[in-house]
Amino acid sequence: MASLKELKIRIGSVKSTQKITKAKQMVAAAKLRKAQAAAEAARPYSSRLEAVVASLASKIAGGSGEGASPLLAGTGKDDVHLLVVANSDRGLAGAFNANIVKAARAKADELIAQGKTVRFYLIGRKGRPVINRTFPGMIVAQFDTTGVKEPGFNQASEIAHELTDMYLNGKFDVAHLFYSQFKSALAQIPTEQQIIPVKIPADADRNAIGATVEYEPSEEAILDDLLPRNVTVQIFKALLENNASEQGASMTAMDNATRNAGDLINKLTIQYNRSRQAAITTELVEIISGAEAL
């Protein structure tokens, strides 16, 4: 059984931890409002751009005609898949990073079972240890975000250019992006999205605007300009969703940690009081026994 001194030290230690978790919860809550607003503002633009690209692509010889952009037509193969896994650089965010890595691992296992070659491109450093341990030698590149406080379009553009160069140089055939879609502070959904080549929905033509549209310059020229931009925008959206999800998960995790610390403090305080009461009772018994002996 712990002594009174040990219990007192432990209570003080847990109280210090509780102050830290409470402070981190308040910081995450303050950052969440801004991150959530940015993520929600990016959704309409990214989804509409994706719809426009899909609509244009469906009109150009089924999206795979002669002379079509490789970002649309693909390489003609489906052998090498690049999994782009977007994580954070910090922990203390519950299962936020683990859930994204879990989704990527499940996809990798599925592709490997089909006889495909799998490679990983990492954004952030939290997912690297698990992926490197589970799939040794399969990480081909990593984008360092340690000096980035908030995700910006410049970072998304750098990532998109690097992925596009790798694709055009024949390093992979298909790229899948994994990130966490923000729903609320309590719910973040691991999401997979194929970004290279562009995936054209079967109903892209039906979802197009009903009016007759004339394009200047040609549809092919506009599509060639939009395809690289679409990759950048989809990555930027994923980074914003990840940032909001991370802050929401961090706030929830720190709130739970603060509550758990409070419960532990109460239990330790009760144990301390009981031990102290038992020690006082023992001393009183010894004093009374000594007086009676005299």
VORO-512856 format. One record per residue (C-alpha): residue number from 1; x, y, z. Coordinates in Angstrom, 3 decimals, decimal comma, padded with zeros to 6 digits. Example, Ala and Ser with C-alpha at 12.3 -4.5 7.8 and 13.67 -1.06 7.14 Angstrom:
! VORO-512856
<pt><nr>1</nr><u>012,300</u><v>-004,500</v><w>007,800</w></pt>
<pt><nr>2</nr><u>013,670</u><v>-001,060</v><w>007,140</w></pt>
END
This chain:
! VORO-512856
<pt><nr>1</nr><u>000,000</u><v>000,000</v><w>000,000</w></pt>
<pt><nr>2</nr><u>001,321</u><v>003,456</v><w>-000,970</w></pt>
<pt><nr>3</nr><u>002,417</u><v>005,774</v><w>001,814</w></pt>
<pt><nr>4</nr><u>000,773</u><v>009,140</v><w>002,474</w></pt>
<pt><nr>5</nr><u>003,732</u><v>010,966</v><w>000,949</w></pt>
<pt><nr>6</nr><u>003,614</u><v>008,859</v><w>-002,235</w></pt>
<pt><nr>7</nr><u>-000,131</u><v>009,451</v><w>-002,595</w></pt>
<pt><nr>8</nr><u>000,290</u><v>013,200</v><w>-002,108</w></pt>
<pt><nr>9</nr><u>003,023</u><v>013,341</v><w>-004,766</w></pt>
<pt><nr>10</nr><u>000,904</u><v>011,326</v><w>-007,189</w></pt>
<pt><nr>11</nr><u>-002,136</u><v>013,578</v><w>-006,666</w></pt>
<pt><nr>12</nr><u>000,017</u><v>016,633</v><w>-007,409</w></pt>
<pt><nr>13</nr><u>001,401</u><v>014,963</v><w>-010,538</w></pt>
<pt><nr>14</nr><u>-002,070</u><v>014,115</v><w>-011,888</w></pt>
<pt><nr>15</nr><u>-003,269</u><v>017,668</v><w>-011,175</w></pt>
<pt><nr>16</nr><u>-000,367</u><v>019,036</v><w>-013,239</w></pt>
<pt><nr>17</nr><u>-001,269</u><v>016,674</v><w>-016,091</w></pt>
<pt><nr>18</nr><u>-004,899</u><v>017,776</v><w>-015,855</w></pt>
<pt><nr>19</nr><u>-003,879</u><v>021,415</v><w>-016,259</w></pt>
<pt><nr>20</nr><u>-001,905</u><v>020,535</v><w>-019,410</w></pt>
<pt><nr>21</nr><u>-004,737</u><v>018,528</v><w>-020,992</w></pt>
<pt><nr>22</nr><u>-007,253</u><v>021,267</v><w>-020,169</w></pt>
<pt><nr>23</nr><u>-005,015</u><v>023,892</v><w>-021,785</w></pt>
<pt><nr>24</nr><u>-004,556</u><v>021,744</v><w>-024,917</w></pt>
<pt><nr>25</nr><u>-008,316</u><v>021,202</v><w>-025,099</w></pt>
<pt><nr>26</nr><u>-008,927</u><v>024,962</v><w>-025,064</w></pt>
<pt><nr>27</nr><u>-006,253</u><v>025,568</v><w>-027,718</w></pt>
<pt><nr>28</nr><u>-007,717</u><v>022,848</v><w>-029,975</w></pt>
<pt><nr>29</nr><u>-011,227</u><v>024,284</v><w>-029,516</w></pt>
<pt><nr>30</nr><u>-010,014</u><v>027,739</v><w>-030,565</w></pt>
<pt><nr>31</nr><u>-008,203</u><v>026,339</v><w>-033,644</w></pt>
<pt><nr>32</nr><u>-011,149</u><v>024,111</v><w>-034,558</w></pt>
<pt><nr>33</nr><u>-013,480</u><v>027,009</v><w>-035,369</w></pt>
<pt><nr>34</nr><u>-011,097</u><v>028,437</v><w>-037,957</w></pt>
<pt><nr>35</nr><u>-010,130</u><v>025,031</v><w>-039,377</w></pt>
<pt><nr>36</nr><u>-013,767</u><v>023,943</v><w>-039,689</w></pt>
<pt><nr>37</nr><u>-014,711</u><v>027,155</v><w>-041,507</w></pt>
<pt><nr>38</nr><u>-011,822</u><v>026,669</v><w>-043,978</w></pt>
<pt><nr>39</nr><u>-012,744</u><v>023,030</v><w>-044,655</w></pt>
<pt><nr>40</nr><u>-016,426</u><v>023,816</v><w>-045,205</w></pt>
<pt><nr>41</nr><u>-015,574</u><v>026,735</v><w>-047,505</w></pt>
<pt><nr>42</nr><u>-013,377</u><v>024,509</v><w>-049,708</w></pt>
<pt><nr>43</nr><u>-015,945</u><v>021,742</v><w>-050,208</w></pt>
<pt><nr>44</nr><u>-018,242</u><v>023,452</v><w>-052,753</w></pt>
<pt><nr>45</nr><u>-015,330</u><v>024,609</v><w>-054,918</w></pt>
<pt><nr>46</nr><u>-013,569</u><v>021,220</v><w>-054,951</w></pt>
<pt><nr>47</nr><u>-016,747</u><v>019,231</v><w>-055,602</w></pt>
<pt><nr>48</nr><u>-017,856</u><v>021,596</v><w>-058,388</w></pt>
<pt><nr>49</nr><u>-014,438</u><v>021,556</v><w>-060,050</w></pt>
<pt><nr>50</nr><u>-014,457</u><v>017,758</v><w>-059,905</w></pt>
<pt><nr>51</nr><u>-017,924</u><v>017,737</v><w>-061,525</w></pt>
<pt><nr>52</nr><u>-016,837</u><v>020,131</v><w>-064,293</w></pt>
<pt><nr>53</nr><u>-013,751</u><v>018,029</v><w>-065,071</w></pt>
<pt><nr>54</nr><u>-015,823</u><v>014,841</v><w>-065,123</w></pt>
<pt><nr>55</nr><u>-018,435</u><v>016,461</v><w>-067,389</w></pt>
<pt><nr>56</nr><u>-015,817</u><v>017,719</v><w>-069,849</w></pt>
<pt><nr>57</nr><u>-013,960</u><v>014,414</v><w>-069,792</w></pt>
<pt><nr>58</nr><u>-017,120</u><v>012,437</v><w>-070,568</w></pt>
<pt><nr>59</nr><u>-017,642</u><v>014,518</v><w>-073,728</w></pt>
<pt><nr>60</nr><u>-014,154</u><v>013,972</v><w>-075,140</w></pt>
<pt><nr>61</nr><u>-014,328</u><v>010,546</v><w>-076,761</w></pt>
<pt><nr>62</nr><u>-015,373</u><v>008,895</v><w>-073,526</w></pt>
<pt><nr>63</nr><u>-012,448</u><v>010,469</v><w>-071,675</w></pt>
<pt><nr>64</nr><u>-009,875</u><v>008,138</v><w>-073,209</w></pt>
<pt><nr>65</nr><u>-009,618</u><v>009,286</v><w>-076,794</w></pt>
<pt><nr>66</nr><u>-006,440</u><v>009,674</v><w>-078,762</w></pt>
<pt><nr>67</nr><u>-004,443</u><v>012,677</v><w>-077,594</w></pt>
<pt><nr>68</nr><u>-006,210</u><v>012,873</v><w>-074,235</w></pt>
<pt><nr>69</nr><u>-004,147</u><v>013,988</v><w>-071,250</w></pt>
<pt><nr>70</nr><u>-002,441</u><v>011,151</v><w>-069,330</w></pt>
<pt><nr>71</nr><u>-004,082</u><v>012,534</v><w>-066,170</w></pt>
<pt><nr>72</nr><u>-007,385</u><v>011,566</v><w>-067,776</w></pt>
<pt><nr>73</nr><u>-006,631</u><v>008,630</v><w>-070,063</w></pt>
<pt><nr>74</nr><u>-004,282</u><v>006,874</v><w>-067,644</w></pt>
<pt><nr>75</nr><u>-001,218</u><v>004,855</v><w>-068,557</w></pt>
<pt><nr>76</nr><u>-003,173</u><v>001,962</v><w>-069,995</w></pt>
<pt><nr>77</nr><u>-002,074</u><v>-000,186</v><w>-067,064</w></pt>
<pt><nr>78</nr><u>-003,304</u><v>-000,864</v><w>-063,541</w></pt>
<pt><nr>79</nr><u>-000,202</u><v>-002,479</v><w>-062,064</w></pt>
<pt><nr>80</nr><u>001,431</u><v>000,063</v><w>-059,721</w></pt>
<pt><nr>81</nr><u>-000,714</u><v>001,897</v><w>-057,160</w></pt>
<pt><nr>82</nr><u>000,544</u><v>004,836</v><w>-055,126</w></pt>
<pt><nr>83</nr><u>-001,221</u><v>005,379</v><w>-051,789</w></pt>
<pt><nr>84</nr><u>-000,942</u><v>009,016</v><w>-050,692</w></pt>
<pt><nr>85</nr><u>-001,475</u><v>008,973</v><w>-046,921</w></pt>
<pt><nr>86</nr><u>-002,092</u><v>012,346</v><w>-045,266</w></pt>
<pt><nr>87</nr><u>-001,302</u><v>012,377</v><w>-041,538</w></pt>
<pt><nr>88</nr><u>-000,351</u><v>015,025</v><w>-038,998</w></pt>
<pt><nr>89</nr><u>003,000</u><v>015,722</v><w>-037,333</w></pt>
<pt><nr>90</nr><u>001,600</u><v>015,775</v><w>-033,799</w></pt>
<pt><nr>91</nr><u>-000,045</u><v>013,203</v><w>-031,585</w></pt>
<pt><nr>92</nr><u>-002,506</u><v>013,558</v><w>-028,686</w></pt>
<pt><nr>93</nr><u>-005,400</u><v>013,437</v><w>-031,172</w></pt>
<pt><nr>94</nr><u>-007,039</u><v>010,161</v><w>-030,243</w></pt>
<pt><nr>95</nr><u>-007,347</u><v>007,662</v><w>-033,109</w></pt>
<pt><nr>96</nr><u>-007,158</u><v>010,351</v><w>-035,824</w></pt>
<pt><nr>97</nr><u>-003,844</u><v>009,214</v><w>-037,369</w></pt>
<pt><nr>98</nr><u>-004,407</u><v>005,534</v><w>-036,637</w></pt>
<pt><nr>99</nr><u>-007,740</u><v>005,452</v><w>-038,511</w></pt>
<pt><nr>100</nr><u>-006,239</u><v>006,972</v><w>-041,673</w></pt>
<pt><nr>101</nr><u>-003,333</u><v>004,520</v><w>-041,612</w></pt>
<pt><nr>102</nr><u>-005,762</u><v>001,654</v><w>-040,971</w></pt>
<pt><nr>103</nr><u>-007,763</u><v>002,569</v><w>-044,100</w></pt>
<pt><nr>104</nr><u>-004,566</u><v>002,796</v><w>-046,183</w></pt>
<pt><nr>105</nr><u>-003,319</u><v>-000,556</v><w>-044,864</w></pt>
<pt><nr>106</nr><u>-006,637</u><v>-002,217</v><w>-045,726</w></pt>
<pt><nr>107</nr><u>-006,436</u><v>-000,857</v><w>-049,292</w></pt>
<pt><nr>108</nr><u>-002,790</u><v>-001,952</v><w>-049,606</w></pt>
<pt><nr>109</nr><u>-003,630</u><v>-005,478</v><w>-048,436</w></pt>
<pt><nr>110</nr><u>-006,505</u><v>-005,631</v><w>-050,935</w></pt>
<pt><nr>111</nr><u>-004,301</u><v>-004,496</v><w>-053,841</w></pt>
<pt><nr>112</nr><u>-001,449</u><v>-006,844</v><w>-052,912</w></pt>
<pt><nr>113</nr><u>-003,929</u><v>-009,744</v><w>-052,774</w></pt>
<pt><nr>114</nr><u>-004,890</u><v>-008,840</v><w>-056,369</w></pt>
<pt><nr>115</nr><u>-001,251</u><v>-009,035</v><w>-057,451</w></pt>
<pt><nr>116</nr><u>-000,719</u><v>-005,258</v><w>-057,707</w></pt>
<pt><nr>117</nr><u>002,431</u><v>-003,377</v><w>-056,734</w></pt>
<pt><nr>118</nr><u>001,863</u><v>-000,893</v><w>-053,907</w></pt>
<pt><nr>119</nr><u>003,909</u><v>002,197</v><w>-053,075</w></pt>
<pt><nr>120</nr><u>003,373</u><v>004,855</v><w>-050,389</w></pt>
<pt><nr>121</nr><u>003,717</u><v>008,643</v><w>-050,496</w></pt>
<pt><nr>122</nr><u>003,406</u><v>010,140</v><w>-047,010</w></pt>
<pt><nr>123</nr><u>002,260</u><v>013,616</v><w>-045,989</w></pt>
<pt><nr>124</nr><u>003,227</u><v>014,247</v><w>-042,358</w></pt>
<pt><nr>125</nr><u>005,310</u><v>011,970</v><w>-040,180</w></pt>
<pt><nr>126</nr><u>002,896</u><v>010,239</v><w>-037,773</w></pt>
<pt><nr>127</nr><u>001,951</u><v>007,415</v><w>-040,123</w></pt>
<pt><nr>128</nr><u>005,510</u><v>006,530</v><w>-041,141</w></pt>
<pt><nr>129</nr><u>006,510</u><v>004,147</v><w>-038,282</w></pt>
<pt><nr>130</nr><u>003,463</u><v>001,893</v><w>-038,708</w></pt>
<pt><nr>131</nr><u>003,563</u><v>001,816</v><w>-042,519</w></pt>
<pt><nr>132</nr><u>007,332</u><v>001,297</v><w>-042,586</w></pt>
<pt><nr>133</nr><u>006,991</u><v>-001,586</v><w>-040,145</w></pt>
<pt><nr>134</nr><u>004,047</u><v>-003,202</v><w>-041,956</w></pt>
<pt><nr>135</nr><u>005,225</u><v>-002,571</v><w>-045,524</w></pt>
<pt><nr>136</nr><u>009,038</u><v>-002,254</v><w>-045,347</w></pt>
<pt><nr>137</nr><u>010,691</u><v>-000,627</v><w>-048,350</w></pt>
<pt><nr>138</nr><u>007,419</u><v>000,536</v><w>-049,929</w></pt>
<pt><nr>139</nr><u>007,636</u><v>004,223</v><w>-048,938</w></pt>
<pt><nr>140</nr><u>008,947</u><v>006,092</v><w>-051,984</w></pt>
<pt><nr>141</nr><u>008,649</u><v>009,696</v><w>-050,763</w></pt>
<pt><nr>142</nr><u>007,465</u><v>011,883</v><w>-047,892</w></pt>
<pt><nr>143</nr><u>006,376</u><v>015,508</v><w>-047,861</w></pt>
<pt><nr>144</nr><u>007,702</u><v>017,264</v><w>-044,758</w></pt>
<pt><nr>145</nr><u>005,114</u><v>019,412</v><w>-042,977</w></pt>
<pt><nr>146</nr><u>006,945</u><v>019,984</v><w>-039,687</w></pt>
<pt><nr>147</nr><u>007,311</u><v>023,722</v><w>-040,317</w></pt>
<pt><nr>148</nr><u>003,728</u><v>024,210</v><w>-041,513</w></pt>
<pt><nr>149</nr><u>001,346</u><v>025,656</v><w>-038,913</w></pt>
<pt><nr>150</nr><u>-001,720</u><v>025,697</v><w>-041,152</w></pt>
<pt><nr>151</nr><u>-002,156</u><v>023,927</v><w>-044,512</w></pt>
<pt><nr>152</nr><u>-001,931</u><v>026,263</v><w>-047,481</w></pt>
<pt><nr>153</nr><u>-002,476</u><v>026,074</v><w>-051,227</w></pt>
<pt><nr>154</nr><u>001,292</u><v>026,316</v><w>-051,777</w></pt>
<pt><nr>155</nr><u>001,883</u><v>023,033</v><w>-049,949</w></pt>
<pt><nr>156</nr><u>-000,914</u><v>021,348</v><w>-051,909</w></pt>
<pt><nr>157</nr><u>000,571</u><v>022,655</v><w>-055,163</w></pt>
<pt><nr>158</nr><u>004,039</u><v>021,299</v><w>-054,298</w></pt>
<pt><nr>159</nr><u>002,589</u><v>017,877</v><w>-053,478</w></pt>
<pt><nr>160</nr><u>000,488</u><v>017,851</v><w>-056,675</w></pt>
<pt><nr>161</nr><u>003,465</u><v>018,793</v><w>-058,868</w></pt>
<pt><nr>162</nr><u>005,622</u><v>016,078</v><w>-057,310</w></pt>
<pt><nr>163</nr><u>002,903</u><v>013,451</v><w>-057,771</w></pt>
<pt><nr>164</nr><u>002,245</u><v>014,556</v><w>-061,354</w></pt>
<pt><nr>165</nr><u>005,963</u><v>014,367</v><w>-062,209</w></pt>
<pt><nr>166</nr><u>006,188</u><v>010,882</v><w>-060,704</w></pt>
<pt><nr>167</nr><u>003,129</u><v>009,819</v><w>-062,713</w></pt>
<pt><nr>168</nr><u>004,382</u><v>011,237</v><w>-066,017</w></pt>
<pt><nr>169</nr><u>007,743</u><v>009,548</v><w>-065,419</w></pt>
<pt><nr>170</nr><u>006,035</u><v>006,174</v><w>-065,106</w></pt>
<pt><nr>171</nr><u>006,543</u><v>005,673</v><w>-061,368</w></pt>
<pt><nr>172</nr><u>002,918</u><v>004,577</v><w>-060,828</w></pt>
<pt><nr>173</nr><u>-000,348</u><v>003,992</v><w>-062,690</w></pt>
<pt><nr>174</nr><u>-003,010</u><v>004,989</v><w>-060,143</w></pt>
<pt><nr>175</nr><u>-002,874</u><v>007,291</v><w>-057,107</w></pt>
<pt><nr>176</nr><u>-005,258</u><v>007,041</v><w>-054,146</w></pt>
<pt><nr>177</nr><u>-005,488</u><v>009,805</v><w>-051,536</w></pt>
<pt><nr>178</nr><u>-006,288</u><v>008,938</v><w>-047,910</w></pt>
<pt><nr>179</nr><u>-007,419</u><v>011,589</v><w>-045,450</w></pt>
<pt><nr>180</nr><u>-009,984</u><v>012,177</v><w>-042,704</w></pt>
<pt><nr>181</nr><u>-013,222</u><v>013,924</v><w>-043,644</w></pt>
<pt><nr>182</nr><u>-014,459</u><v>016,224</v><w>-040,903</w></pt>
<pt><nr>183</nr><u>-018,030</u><v>015,689</v><w>-039,724</w></pt>
<pt><nr>184</nr><u>-017,923</u><v>016,993</v><w>-036,158</w></pt>
<pt><nr>185</nr><u>-015,600</u><v>017,155</v><w>-033,169</w></pt>
<pt><nr>186</nr><u>-016,762</u><v>013,629</v><w>-032,303</w></pt>
<pt><nr>187</nr><u>-016,796</u><v>012,123</v><w>-035,795</w></pt>
<pt><nr>188</nr><u>-014,069</u><v>012,069</v><w>-038,448</w></pt>
<pt><nr>189</nr><u>-014,410</u><v>009,660</v><w>-041,368</w></pt>
<pt><nr>190</nr><u>-011,316</u><v>008,074</v><w>-043,009</w></pt>
<pt><nr>191</nr><u>-011,790</u><v>008,690</v><w>-046,739</w></pt>
<pt><nr>192</nr><u>-010,211</u><v>007,301</v><w>-049,912</w></pt>
<pt><nr>193</nr><u>-010,249</u><v>009,228</v><w>-053,205</w></pt>
<pt><nr>194</nr><u>-008,641</u><v>008,365</v><w>-056,537</w></pt>
<pt><nr>195</nr><u>-006,929</u><v>011,520</v><w>-057,781</w></pt>
<pt><nr>196</nr><u>-004,761</u><v>010,229</v><w>-060,665</w></pt>
<pt><nr>197</nr><u>-006,034</u><v>009,476</v><w>-063,250</w></pt>
<pt><nr>198</nr><u>-009,333</u><v>011,316</v><w>-062,851</w></pt>
<pt><nr>199</nr><u>-012,170</u><v>008,921</v><w>-062,168</w></pt>
<pt><nr>200</nr><u>-015,216</u><v>009,706</v><w>-064,321</w></pt>
<pt><nr>201</nr><u>-018,570</u><v>008,802</v><w>-062,697</w></pt>
<pt><nr>202</nr><u>-020,961</u><v>006,784</v><w>-064,865</w></pt>
<pt><nr>203</nr><u>-023,597</u><v>009,529</v><w>-064,578</w></pt>
<pt><nr>204</nr><u>-021,233</u><v>012,452</v><w>-065,353</w></pt>
<pt><nr>205</nr><u>-023,154</u><v>013,314</v><w>-068,524</w></pt>
<pt><nr>206</nr><u>-026,525</u><v>013,283</v><w>-066,764</w></pt>
<pt><nr>207</nr><u>-025,232</u><v>015,565</v><w>-064,012</w></pt>
<pt><nr>208</nr><u>-023,930</u><v>018,129</v><w>-066,497</w></pt>
<pt><nr>209</nr><u>-025,672</u><v>021,465</v><w>-066,961</w></pt>
<pt><nr>210</nr><u>-028,655</u><v>021,065</v><w>-069,296</w></pt>
<pt><nr>211</nr><u>-027,888</u><v>024,176</v><w>-071,372</w></pt>
<pt><nr>212</nr><u>-025,785</u><v>024,074</v><w>-074,536</w></pt>
<pt><nr>213</nr><u>-022,293</u><v>025,326</v><w>-073,740</w></pt>
<pt><nr>214</nr><u>-019,699</u><v>026,520</v><w>-076,236</w></pt>
<pt><nr>215</nr><u>-016,083</u><v>026,404</v><w>-075,081</w></pt>
<pt><nr>216</nr><u>-013,345</u><v>028,788</v><w>-076,128</w></pt>
<pt><nr>217</nr><u>-010,665</u><v>027,575</v><w>-076,552</w></pt>
<pt><nr>218</nr><u>-011,515</u><v>023,921</v><w>-077,229</w></pt>
<pt><nr>219</nr><u>-012,795</u><v>021,508</v><w>-074,610</w></pt>
<pt><nr>220</nr><u>-009,502</u><v>019,597</v><w>-074,817</w></pt>
<pt><nr>221</nr><u>-007,430</u><v>022,730</v><w>-074,113</w></pt>
<pt><nr>222</nr><u>-009,591</u><v>023,699</v><w>-071,141</w></pt>
<pt><nr>223</nr><u>-009,478</u><v>020,169</v><w>-069,776</w></pt>
<pt><nr>224</nr><u>-005,680</u><v>020,026</v><w>-070,095</w></pt>
<pt><nr>225</nr><u>-005,499</u><v>023,151</v><w>-067,926</w></pt>
<pt><nr>226</nr><u>-008,101</u><v>021,977</v><w>-065,403</w></pt>
<pt><nr>227</nr><u>-006,754</u><v>018,456</v><w>-064,812</w></pt>
<pt><nr>228</nr><u>-003,529</u><v>019,461</v><w>-062,956</w></pt>
<pt><nr>229</nr><u>-005,461</u><v>022,166</v><w>-061,093</w></pt>
<pt><nr>230</nr><u>-008,057</u><v>019,603</v><w>-060,045</w></pt>
<pt><nr>231</nr><u>-005,361</u><v>017,384</v><w>-058,511</w></pt>
<pt><nr>232</nr><u>-004,039</u><v>020,367</v><w>-056,526</w></pt>
<pt><nr>233</nr><u>-007,503</u><v>021,404</v><w>-055,353</w></pt>
<pt><nr>234</nr><u>-008,436</u><v>017,886</v><w>-054,228</w></pt>
<pt><nr>235</nr><u>-005,195</u><v>017,623</v><w>-052,229</w></pt>
<pt><nr>236</nr><u>-005,781</u><v>021,078</v><w>-050,736</w></pt>
<pt><nr>237</nr><u>-009,296</u><v>020,044</v><w>-049,706</w></pt>
<pt><nr>238</nr><u>-007,892</u><v>016,898</v><w>-048,086</w></pt>
<pt><nr>239</nr><u>-005,321</u><v>018,921</v><w>-046,125</w></pt>
<pt><nr>240</nr><u>-008,038</u><v>021,293</v><w>-044,862</w></pt>
<pt><nr>241</nr><u>-010,320</u><v>018,388</v><w>-043,912</w></pt>
<pt><nr>242</nr><u>-007,404</u><v>016,738</v><w>-042,118</w></pt>
<pt><nr>243</nr><u>-006,598</u><v>019,908</v><w>-040,201</w></pt>
<pt><nr>244</nr><u>-010,180</u><v>020,300</v><w>-038,993</w></pt>
<pt><nr>245</nr><u>-010,400</u><v>016,597</v><w>-038,141</w></pt>
<pt><nr>246</nr><u>-007,147</u><v>016,739</v><w>-036,194</w></pt>
<pt><nr>247</nr><u>-008,298</u><v>019,695</v><w>-034,097</w></pt>
<pt><nr>248</nr><u>-011,681</u><v>018,070</v><w>-033,452</w></pt>
<pt><nr>249</nr><u>-010,080</u><v>014,760</v><w>-032,464</w></pt>
<pt><nr>250</nr><u>-007,520</u><v>016,563</v><w>-030,290</w></pt>
<pt><nr>251</nr><u>-010,211</u><v>018,557</v><w>-028,495</w></pt>
<pt><nr>252</nr><u>-012,244</u><v>015,413</v><w>-027,806</w></pt>
<pt><nr>253</nr><u>-009,205</u><v>013,408</v><w>-026,682</w></pt>
<pt><nr>254</nr><u>-007,988</u><v>016,156</v><w>-024,346</w></pt>
<pt><nr>255</nr><u>-011,501</u><v>016,575</v><w>-022,913</w></pt>
<pt><nr>256</nr><u>-011,612</u><v>012,842</v><w>-022,163</w></pt>
<pt><nr>257</nr><u>-008,114</u><v>012,999</v><w>-020,665</w></pt>
<pt><nr>258</nr><u>-009,116</u><v>015,929</v><w>-018,439</w></pt>
<pt><nr>259</nr><u>-012,189</u><v>014,055</v><w>-017,206</w></pt>
<pt><nr>260</nr><u>-010,173</u><v>010,896</v><w>-016,564</w></pt>
<pt><nr>261</nr><u>-007,578</u><v>012,898</v><w>-014,642</w></pt>
<pt><nr>262</nr><u>-010,359</u><v>014,365</v><w>-012,491</w></pt>
<pt><nr>263</nr><u>-011,726</u><v>010,888</v><w>-011,739</w></pt>
<pt><nr>264</nr><u>-008,251</u><v>009,647</v><w>-010,838</w></pt>
<pt><nr>265</nr><u>-007,665</u><v>012,645</v><w>-008,558</w></pt>
<pt><nr>266</nr><u>-010,922</u><v>011,882</v><w>-006,727</w></pt>
<pt><nr>267</nr><u>-009,974</u><v>008,226</v><w>-006,253</w></pt>
<pt><nr>268</nr><u>-006,490</u><v>009,080</v><w>-005,030</w></pt>
<pt><nr>269</nr><u>-007,868</u><v>011,746</v><w>-002,685</w></pt>
<pt><nr>270</nr><u>-010,288</u><v>009,236</v><w>-001,139</w></pt>
<pt><nr>271</nr><u>-007,449</u><v>006,725</v><w>-000,779</w></pt>
<pt><nr>272</nr><u>-005,241</u><v>009,405</v><w>000,806</w></pt>
<pt><nr>273</nr><u>-007,936</u><v>010,438</v><w>003,286</w></pt>
<pt><nr>274</nr><u>-008,617</u><v>006,831</v><w>004,279</w></pt>
<pt><nr>275</nr><u>-004,929</u><v>006,097</v><w>004,783</w></pt>
<pt><nr>276</nr><u>-004,541</u><v>009,281</v><w>006,829</w></pt>
<pt><nr>277</nr><u>-007,583</u><v>008,438</v><w>008,927</w></pt>
<pt><nr>278</nr><u>-006,276</u><v>004,916</v><w>009,524</w></pt>
<pt><nr>279</nr><u>-002,885</u><v>006,306</v><w>010,614</w></pt>
<pt><nr>280</nr><u>-004,540</u><v>008,749</v><w>013,060</w></pt>
<pt><nr>281</nr><u>-006,749</u><v>005,976</v><w>014,440</w></pt>
<pt><nr>282</nr><u>-003,724</u><v>003,741</v><w>014,972</w></pt>
<pt><nr>283</nr><u>-001,883</u><v>006,501</v><w>016,821</w></pt>
<pt><nr>284</nr><u>-004,904</u><v>007,132</v><w>019,068</w></pt>
<pt><nr>285</nr><u>-005,187</u><v>003,419</v><w>019,897</w></pt>
<pt><nr>286</nr><u>-001,494</u><v>003,302</v><w>020,765</w></pt>
<pt><nr>287</nr><u>-001,804</u><v>006,396</v><w>023,016</w></pt>
<pt><nr>288</nr><u>-004,870</u><v>004,993</v><w>024,812</w></pt>
<pt><nr>289</nr><u>-003,224</u><v>001,589</v><w>025,216</w></pt>
<pt><nr>290</nr><u>-000,101</u><v>003,218</v><w>026,670</w></pt>
<pt><nr>291</nr><u>-002,158</u><v>005,285</v><w>029,142</w></pt>
<pt><nr>292</nr><u>-004,020</u><v>002,204</v><w>030,323</w></pt>
<pt><nr>293</nr><u>-000,751</u><v>000,321</v><w>030,823</w></pt>
<pt><nr>294</nr><u>000,446</u><v>003,075</v><w>033,167</w></pt>
END
